[in-house]
Amino acid sequence: LIQMLRGAEERDVLQLLRGAPQEMLPFLVEAALAAQSGASLAALSDFLDFSKEPKSLLEKFLYSAAFSPHPSGELLHLVLEKLDGKQLDPEVWETGVVAVGSLVGKLCQQKMCELQVVERGVETILGGLRGAKKEAEVVIYLLAMGNMMLPRTIPTLLDHAEGGPATISRAALSALHRFPAQHISSKVKQAMRRIFHQKRRSYDRTCLLAAARVLLDKEPSPMDIINILLATTEMETETATFLLQKVQSSLRAEHHPARKMMKTILRDPQINNYHFFSKAGGSSSFSGPLTATQDLLSTFGLDLLFMEGGFLRKSISDFSLLSHGQQLHAAQVTLEAQGMESMLGENTLEGEEEPELMAGMSAIFFDVQMRPIVFFQGYTDLMAKVLLSSGEPTSVVKGNLLLMDHHQVIPLQSGLQVTIKVQGGLGLDISANMDLDIWEQDLKTSINARGSFAIDFQAELDGPFLQATLRSQTEMETSIHLDTTLRFSGSPVLMCLQLRQEQVPYR
């Protein structure tokens, strides 16, 4: 369909979109956007009315743009035009902002940072951040900056990481963690140390751990590792347990850049002893390989941070691909709950601000940060959702994405030339659910990810006396389900974790 649309005229594409049945429309919008010809983008511009179209269709259009493997300046211009100066649904606006961040980042990776439209995209995000009044708006702009990954935005992220309230500080630290190690300078590390050791003010424990994560994952110095380990003796049980598990998990991960250094440090019996590593909390951190070949390592990681009373505070599920020194976050899903202490009669830790009751989720797929999803915010909203819950999972992303789009002409020594085309498409359906039962005192979370991947490869040799074509098609399907059940009615808290991967058909 994409190949057909690339050869179509604007009026033909527009006629196809206008005449399509409602259930086929999202698929055609995704295909027209993936085609990215001048005619298909012009047809989409005419067809999509952001004040009238259903929210689901607009989000599909924006996410398809965000995941585009080789976006053009025209595509960014189209997205900016559709977002500019309009009263949009909040969810569509949030999706649009993170999509602009992703497009700017990908265009800069293609050495197109000097384009006027890219500069306009950067200013849209930085200007929006300067003018944002609500905390939720600031968070969205910071996450979009994580998608951009422009080194010049690091000072702004540091300001918000050190000076903002907990929600803003966490978003800025999350964006900083996405930068490659070469951009995490001594100035950035100094700021991370100030946050972790709380030199200027008190921080929420999730902020401390986010700062420690940057220090541990981005070419850490031996002194940073030692200081983080020593600091655990002064921390409450769960936070200390989590950090110690994080270090031990890094030791087991052969791909971790600081593994050898950590091994050397832990030869010191003053650090590697029972007093340090006997913390009896329930928090944990695990990372291990799913598949390993000569060229590719795929890993699964799970971080679980509990509150002192045994309630799950934060969980991060991470599926990453590592190849020849490059890392791709295939999927990272973060589930977070805060403010539960007061509901269960617990006291907030000294120095921590009283957090608002909230549960939500954020996700990164193929290195694109998506807009966060809030399950409930505030006690009234929680009660309404508990009483009126349909039990249906919340859709995070559902659609078809073009992930590979490669076209190359190779001249041969004989004077002939070979044309190579590779296209790879992904059908994705990811949903998540968090179900809190106050009466039974248990919490269930589930993340369901289903995907099908197809690659179409074609090589053509075309000469005056000879024609040859080689074609191959590869398809695979998989689904992964991660379920957690937590019962906090008694002590100790009971928890069940289940990771299920269904059989992978490969054709």
N, C-alpha and C positions, 0 to 999 in steps of 0.2 A: 504493500500500500504506500509506504514511504517513497519507494522508487518511482511508483506511478505518479504520486503527487509532485515529485521534483520536476516532472516534465509537463505538468498541467499549467494552464493559464489561470489568472486570478478569478475570472468569472466562473470557471469550471469548479474550482475549489469552493467558492462561495455558494454555488448552486448545490454542491454535494453536502455542505454543512447545513444549509437551510432546508434541504429536502430529507435530511436523515431522521429516522424515528428516534424518539427521546432516549431510549435505552442504548442506542448506538453512538449518540452524540459525543460522550466523553472519549470513546475510543478514537473517533475521527479527529477530535480536537488535539489529542495526544499525537496522532500521526502527522497532522498538518504542521504542528509545532516542531516535531522531530525532523520533518523534511527541510525546514528552514530555508526554503527558496524565497526570493523576493515576492513571488506571487502568493505563496501559502501564508507568509507573514502579513501581507497586505489584506488577504481574505479574512484572516483571523482578526485583524484590527477592525475591519468593517463589521464582522459578525458578532464579536463579543461586546456586549454592553454591560459594564460593571455595575450599573445601577439597576439592571433588570434580571440578569442571568442568575440561576440558583447558585447558592454558596458552594455546593459540592463541585459544580462544573468549573467555577472560577479557581477553586483551590487545585483542581486537577491541572488546569492550564498553568498555574504559577509553579506547582511542584515539577511539572514536566520541563518547564524552563530552567528551574534550579538544577535539575539533574542532567541537563543537556551536556554531552561530552565535549563538544567544540562549539560553544555559543558564539554568535556573531554580535557585532555592535548593534545591528538592526534589531536583534531580539531583545537586547537590554533596553534599547530605545522604546520598543513596543511596550515592555513591562512598565517602564517609568511613565510613559504617556497614560497608560490605563490606571496607574495609581495616583497620578498628579491631581491634587486639588479636589478630590471627590470625597463625598461622605460615604465611606465604605463600612460594611459589616466588620466588627473588630477582628474576627478570625481571618477574614480575607486580607485585611490590612496587615496583620501579623505575618501571614504566609507570604505576602508580597514583599515585606521588608527583608525577611530571611532569604527570599529568592533573589532580590537585588544584590545582597551580600555575596551569594554564591556565584552569580553571573560576573560580578566585578572580579572576584578572586580567580575565576577560570580564565577570564579575558587577560588578566595580568600574567597568569601562568603561560599564556600563549604569546607573551611579549607585546600585548596590545594596551598596556597601561596608559599610553600617551593619548589614546583616543578621547575626544571631547566628551563623548557619551559616558565613558568610564569615569572621567573626572566628575561628571554630573551625578553618577551613581554614588561615588564616594561622598560627595557633598550632601546628597540626599540623606545618607545615613549619619554622617557626622553632624550636619545641621539639625537633623531630627533629634539626635541625642542631646545637643545643646539646648533645644527648646522643649524637651520632654518634661512634663510636670508630674505624671504618675509613675510610680515605681515599676508597674508592669510594662509601660512603654519603654523605660530605660533598659529593662532586661532584654526586650526584643532587639533593640538597637545594638546592645553589647553582643548578643548571640549572632547577629548579622555580621558584626565585626570579626567574630570568630570564623565565619564563612569566608570573609574577604582575605584574612590572614596577610594583611599588609603591614610590614615592619613599622611604618610611620605611625600606625595607630596604637602601638604598644604603650607610649607614655599616657595616653588617654585611658587605656585599660588599667594601667597601674594606679592611676588616680582613683578610679572607681573601686578597684580591688581593695585599696587601703582605706579609702575614706567613706565608702558607701555603707548603708545598712546591710544586714546579712544576705538578703535576697540578691541585691545588686552586686555585692562583693563576690558571691558564689558564681554569678553569671560571668563576671569579668575574669575570675580565676579559671573558669571552664574555657573561656575563649583563649586565654594565654596558654593553657595546656596544649592547645591544638597546634601552636607554632612549632616548627622544627627546632631542634636543639641549638642550631647555630644562631637563632634569633633570641635565645634566652641568655641575655648578656649578664655581666656581673651586677649591673644596676637592677635588672629584673630579679636576680637571685637575692640581692640585698633586701628588696621589698618583700620577697617571699619569706625571708628569715624574720623580718620585723613582724609580719602577720603571724607566723607560726609561734614565735617566742613572745608575742603580744607586747612588743616594746612600747608602742604608743597608746594602745587601748585594748580593751577586751574584745575578742571575736567569738562568734558562734563556732562550735566544735567542727561543723562541716566546712567552715572557711579555713580553720587550722589544717584540716586534713587535705583540703584542696591545694593549699600552699605547699604542704609536705609532698604532695603528689608531683607538683612541678619540680621541686628540688630533687626528688628521688628518680624521676623519669628522664630528666634532661641533663645528661652528663654530670652527675653529682660529684662534688669534691668529697674526699674522705672525711673532712671535718664536718660537712653537712650531715653525712650518714651517722657519724658518731654523736653529734649534737641532738639529732632526732631521736636516736635510741636512748640517750641519757635523759631526754625530756620526758620519756614515757614513765619514769619513776615518779614524776610529779602529777601525772594525769589521772583522771578517774578511770575505772577499770575498762569500760567498753572502748573508749578512745585509744587507750594504751594497747589493748589487745589487738585492735584493728591495725594500728601502725606496725606492731611487731609481726603480725601475720603478713602484712604487706611486704616487709623486708624478707621474711622467710620465703614468701611466694616468688619474689624476684630472684632469690638464690636458686630456686628450682627451675626457673625459666632460662633455658640455654640462650635464648635470643636477647635477654635483657642486657643493655650495654654496660651496666655497672656490676654485673654478676661477679667478675673476678675480684674487683675492689672490695665488694661486700664480704666475699670469702676471706680475704686477707684481714679485714677489720674484725671479723668474728673469730679469728684465731686468738684474740686477746681475751683471756679468761675474766678480766674485769668487766667486760661487756657481755660475752657469751656465757652466761651462767644461769642457774635456776632462778635467782632473785629477779633477773630481768624477764626471762621468758616463761614465767609461771603464772602470768595473768590469766584469771579464770573467767573471762568474759565470753559472751556468745558471738561477738563480732568476728568476722573472718574475711580473708582475702585469698582467692585462688586463681591461678592461671595455668593453663596446660594446653598441649597441642591436640587438635582434632585430626588433622592430616599433615603429613610431612613428606615432601619430595625434594629432589635436588634443587629445584627452582622455586618452590613455594612452601611456606609454612602457614597453616591456618590455626589460629588459637581461639580458645574460649576462656574468658575470665569472668569471675563473679565476686563482687565486693558486697559485703553485708555489714552495715553499721547499726547496732542496736542502741537504744537508750538504756539508762541504768536500770529501769524497771522492766526491761525485756521486750519493749515494743520496737518494731522495726522502724528505724529512722530513715535509712536510705539504702537502696540496692542498685548496683550497676552491673548489668549483663553486657559483656563485650565480645563480639566476634570480629577478629582482625585477620588480615592477610599480610604476610611479610614476604617480600621477594627482592633479592639483590639490594638490600639496604633501604628499600622503600616500604612504608607501612600504609595500609588502607584500612580505615574503620568500616568494615562491611556493614556492621550494625552495632550500635551501642544504645541500650535502653536504660534510662535512669528512672526509678520509682522512688518517690519521696513523700514522707508524711511528717508533719511537724505540729507542735502544739498539743499533742496527745497527752503529755505529762499532766497538764492541769485537769483534763477530762478524767484522768484516772487517779487524781488526788496526789500526784507527785509534785515536788518543788522543782523549779528551774534551777540549773546549776548557777553558782555564784558568778557574777560577771556577765552572764548571758541575758540578752533581752528576752522578754516574754513573747514567744512567737505566736502568730495568729494560727488558729486551727486550720490546717490545709493538707490536702493530698493531691499529688499531681505526677506528671510524667513528662520527660523530655527525651528526644531520640536523635541520634545521628545515623544516617544511612549513606554509605558510599561517600563519606567525608562531607556530607551536607547536613548541617544542623537544621532541624525542623522546628516549627513553633511548638512551645510547650502546651500540654493539655492539662487542665485543672479538673480533677474529679469532684472535689468540693472545696469551698472556701468559707470558713466561718461555721459556727455551730448550727445556725438556722438552715444553711444550705445542706449541711451534713444530714440533719434530721429529715429534711425534705427528700433527699436522695435515698436515704435508708428506707423511708416509708413508701416512696414512689418508684423505687428501683425496678427496672424491667429485667435486670439480670443480663442484659445484652452487653457485649464488650464494646469499648469505644474504638472506632477505627482510627488508626494513626496515619496510615497511607495505604492507598489502594489504587493501582493503575498499572500502566505499561510505560516503560522507560527505554529509550535508546541509550545504551551505555557505551557501545563501541561503534565508531563510524570512520573507517579508514579507507582512503583511496590513494593508490600510488602507481606511478608508471616507472618501470625499470628498463632502461635501454640495455640490450645485450651486446656482447662483442661482435656478434654476427651482423649487427645492424638492425635486427628485429627488436621489437619491444614487447614487454609483458605488462598487462594492466591487472593490478590486484585490488580487489574490493573485499573488505571485511565489515560486516555489521553484526552487532550483538544486542539483543533486546531482552529485557527483564520484565516479567509479569510479577507484581508484588502485591501481597495482601497481608498487612500487619495490623493486629489489633491488640488491645490491652484492657485489662479489667482489674479493678480493686474493689473488693466487697468486704465491708466492715459490718460485723454483727455485734452490736453493743450488748444485747441480752446474753448471747452465748459467749461473748468476749473472745471472738476469734476474727482473724483477718486473712482473707485469701486474695492473692494476686496472681494473675496469669498473663503471659505474653505469648501470643501465637503468631508465628511468622511462616507464611507460605510463599514459595517463589518458584517460577519456572524460567529457565534461561535458554535462549536459542542463539546460536552463532551461524551465520551464513558466510561462507568463504568462496570466492570465485577468482580464478586466475585465467586470463585470456591472452593467447598469443595470436596476433593478427598480422599476416604478411601477404605479399602479392601472390605467393604460390601455396600458402599453408595457413590453415586456421585450426586452433586447438583450444578447448576450454576444459578446465578442471574445476569441479565444484564439489563442495562438501557442506553438509548441514549437520549440526550437533545440537541436541536438545537434552536438558536434564531438569528434573523437578525435585523439590525437597520441601519438607516442612519441619520446623523446630518449635517445640512448646516448652515453656519454662513456667512451672507452677510452684507457688510457695503457700503454705498454710501455717499460720501462727496462732497458737492458743495461749492466751495470757491470763486465763482465769486462775491458774495456780502457779506455784513456784516449785521447781524451775519452769520457765516458759518452754512449751513444747513447740518444735518447729519441724516441718517436713518440706524438703526441697525435691523437686522432680524435674529432670531435663529429659525430654523425649525427642528423639530424631527419627522420623519415619524413613523407610527404605527409599533410596535415591534411584529412580529409573533413569538410565542414561542411554540415549540412542545416538 
